[in-house]
């Protein structure tokens, strides 16, 4: 499965995400894969147990969707994070906290994501480079461009997606040994935001 193959490269690209393991009171029953221990998730990843790892990934993604729906002032907790990135970061926590349940890793991840969340519905924009296309939230594109400006890779934040933005992204991707699409995909954004 692509999720398992990409985890190591995502962690190398993104650097370490600091997630501590706060104490979590058991206030509700945990159903399904959420009750899995972190050590079991890591074992499933490392042994390429697709069924068990996939069940955990689906449980985490469902939890994140529900958390977005039920949280105050939250439209999308993961505005640019792909399932591969989400599971790489959850796996990082689990590797550091093998004695914790997956639900605790996921709750910790939700708390980590809150400052980056979208708080209200937002326009999606379609970006194109040649035959490749990508859809992102307008504010994510602006954040990418602001970071490129801060790094001196773009002169100013343009209105929308333009060729200088695509070239700055393509150069960054080449330096990071990522596919050079010129589009701000999840792996590119992770790398950029960790610079």
Wavefront OBJ file of the C-alpha trace (Angstrom):
o trace
v 0.000 0.000 0.000
v 1.248 3.481 -0.877
v 0.503 4.752 2.634
v 3.038 2.385 4.200
v 5.714 2.968 1.548
v 5.525 6.746 1.870
v 5.724 7.069 5.649
v 9.512 6.956 5.927
v 9.982 9.515 3.163
v 7.346 11.820 4.648
v 9.047 11.825 8.019
v 12.380 12.576 6.391
v 10.845 15.375 4.340
v 8.858 16.895 7.173
v 11.265 16.616 10.028
v 10.106 15.794 13.495
v 6.680 16.907 14.569
v 6.652 17.388 18.304
v 3.749 15.560 19.860
v 3.773 14.904 23.566
v 1.561 12.332 25.204
v -0.692 14.069 27.720
v -2.692 11.955 30.099
v -6.088 11.107 28.657
v -9.017 10.223 30.844
v -11.131 7.380 29.490
v -14.481 9.184 29.225
v -16.090 7.110 26.479
v -15.868 3.649 25.009
v -13.517 3.359 22.063
v -14.761 1.247 19.182
v -12.830 -0.475 16.431
v -9.216 0.217 15.578
v -9.052 3.205 17.921
v -8.524 0.761 20.787
v -5.380 -0.568 19.081
v -2.159 0.149 20.923
v 0.425 2.335 19.203
v 2.923 -0.541 19.295
v 0.469 -2.593 17.221
v 0.105 0.209 14.668
v 3.878 0.419 14.275
v 4.105 -3.366 13.943
v 1.377 -3.353 11.268
v 3.235 -0.616 9.388
v 6.628 -2.293 9.663
v 5.389 -5.757 8.686
v 3.192 -4.278 5.947
v 0.044 -5.784 7.454
v -2.206 -3.933 5.003
v -5.502 -4.952 6.614
v -4.596 -3.860 10.126
v -2.811 -0.678 9.056
v -5.601 0.265 6.670
v -8.215 -0.293 9.403
v -6.266 2.053 11.676
v -5.901 4.664 8.922
v -9.612 4.576 8.156
v -10.430 4.891 11.859
v -8.114 7.917 12.219
v -9.549 9.624 9.116
v -13.087 9.029 10.367
v -12.177 10.465 13.759
v -10.671 13.562 12.136
v -13.774 14.038 9.991
v -16.008 13.796 13.064
v -13.740 16.128 15.021
v -14.023 18.696 12.227
v -17.796 18.365 12.263
v -18.291 18.517 16.009
v -15.620 21.047 17.022
v -16.487 24.683 17.612
v -15.156 27.052 14.974
v -13.810 24.251 12.806
v -14.517 23.569 9.155
v -11.454 21.479 8.278
v -8.767 20.288 10.711
v -6.569 19.043 7.870
v -6.777 21.662 5.119
v -3.727 20.362 3.215
v -2.645 17.173 4.969
v -3.119 14.032 2.900
v -3.945 10.630 4.429
v -0.280 9.624 3.955
v 0.920 12.667 5.885
v -1.672 12.193 8.612
v -0.672 8.575 9.142
v 3.038 9.422 9.047
v 2.527 11.934 11.820
v 0.300 9.598 13.847
v 2.941 6.869 13.383
v 5.627 9.256 14.600
v 3.672 9.803 17.821
v 3.063 6.059 18.152
v 6.745 5.276 17.649
v 7.558 7.590 20.565
v 4.627 6.346 22.692
v 4.129 2.629 21.923
v 2.224 2.027 25.173
v -0.535 4.546 24.276
v -3.746 3.640 22.430
v -4.364 4.897 18.898
v -7.242 7.015 20.164
v -4.813 8.975 22.363
v -2.460 9.493 19.422
v -5.399 10.803 17.413
v -6.684 13.112 20.158
v -3.158 14.500 20.563
v -2.973 15.017 16.797
v -6.299 16.888 16.798
v -4.919 19.255 19.439
v -1.766 19.732 17.360
v -3.871 20.559 14.283
v -6.245 23.060 15.891
v -4.088 26.183 15.388
v -3.781 25.362 11.644
v -7.437 24.500 11.029
v -9.860 26.285 8.747
v -12.533 27.842 10.925
v -15.145 28.407 8.224
v -16.001 27.135 4.748
v -13.644 28.396 2.105
v -13.278 28.472 -1.647
v -11.296 25.727 -3.332
v -9.122 26.760 -6.251
v -7.907 24.493 -9.017
v -4.242 24.871 -9.892
v -2.792 23.592 -13.180
v 0.685 22.992 -14.526
v 0.689 21.314 -17.904
v -1.575 18.290 -17.617
v -1.295 18.107 -13.825
v -3.981 19.658 -11.637
v -4.481 20.090 -7.906
v -7.299 21.569 -5.830
v -6.413 23.516 -2.658
v -8.089 26.006 -0.378
v -7.383 29.626 -1.333
v -5.923 30.377 2.118
v -3.536 27.415 1.868
v -2.247 28.751 -1.448
v -1.770 32.163 0.173
v 0.107 30.592 3.125
v 2.379 28.748 0.675
v 3.075 31.974 -1.203
v 3.707 33.901 2.028
v 6.220 31.263 3.109
v 7.934 31.420 -0.291
v 8.183 35.228 0.074
v 9.571 34.874 3.621
v 12.227 32.485 2.282
v 13.144 34.900 -0.521
v 11.937 32.518 -3.223
v 9.093 34.750 -4.416
v 9.099 38.567 -4.615
v 5.547 39.194 -3.420
v 2.321 37.314 -2.815
v 0.467 37.437 -6.130
v -3.260 37.327 -6.570
v -3.931 33.674 -7.292
v -1.584 31.053 -8.699
v 0.922 32.350 -11.240
v 4.003 31.140 -13.091
v 6.538 32.646 -10.635
v 4.796 30.726 -7.826
v 4.918 27.504 -9.858
v 8.626 28.030 -10.622
v 9.471 28.727 -6.966
v 7.612 25.561 -5.956
v 9.293 23.525 -8.708
v 12.743 24.698 -7.566
v 11.912 23.849 -3.951
v 10.668 20.411 -5.006
v 13.870 19.737 -6.912
v 16.006 20.684 -3.927
v 13.905 18.414 -1.678
v 14.016 15.559 -4.208
v 10.230 15.657 -4.595
v 8.417 15.272 -7.911
v 8.893 18.593 -9.712
v 5.287 19.421 -10.592
v 5.243 23.106 -9.640
v 2.074 22.399 -7.651
v 1.815 22.706 -3.844
v 0.868 19.119 -3.012
v 0.822 17.845 0.579
v 4.421 16.612 0.631
v 5.654 19.920 -0.798
v 3.631 21.934 1.727
v 4.909 19.771 4.597
v 8.491 20.364 3.495
v 7.932 24.095 2.947
v 6.181 24.664 6.283
v 9.020 22.877 8.100
v 11.713 25.129 6.579
l 1 2 3 4 5 6 7 8 9 10 11 12 13 14 15 16 17 18 19 20 21 22 23 24 25 26 27 28 29 30 31 32 33 34 35 36 37 38 39 40 41 42 43 44 45 46 47 48 49 50 51 52 53 54 55 56 57 58 59 60 61 62 63 64 65 66 67 68 69 70 71 72 73 74 75 76 77 78 79 80 81 82 83 84 85 86 87 88 89 90 91 92 93 94 95 96 97 98 99 100 101 102 103 104 105 106 107 108 109 110 111 112 113 114 115 116 117 118 119 120 121 122 123 124 125 126 127 128 129 130 131 132 133 134 135 136 137 138 139 140 141 142 143 144 145 146 147 148 149 150 151 152 153 154 155 156 157 158 159 160 161 162 163 164 165 166 167 168 169 170 171 172 173 174 175 176 177 178 179 180 181 182 183 184 185 186 187 188 189 190 191 192 193 194 195
